[in-house]
Amino acid sequence: MEGDKPKRSKFKRYPIGFFHIDIAEVQTAEGKLFLFVGIDRTSKFAVTQLVEKADRKTAWEFLQHMLEAVPYQIHTVLTDNGIQFAEQPW
């Protein structure tokens, strides 16, 4: 019938501990900062860290910070494969 909406499909369920990580540039009166954000896909638990530069070293430090801050086991980390996450910091 016309006007009928298609059935909504449900999102795939994921166990707690699947994190998405991204970086946002933040403009301040003093200059530019970078905000690392990690959000659990299921629980929406979020971890953030504001840093002066976004490079491999600060990305690695954010991952370590996130592992300490999250009160449960992280099993998957999804990034946009930006250069900050592409290789180890050394």
Buried (B, 14 or more C-beta within 10 A) or exposed (E): EEEEEEEEEEEEEEEBBBBBBBBEEEEEEEEEBBBBBBBBBEBEBBBBBEBEEBEBBBBBBBBEBBEEEBEEEBEEBEBEEEEBBEEEEE
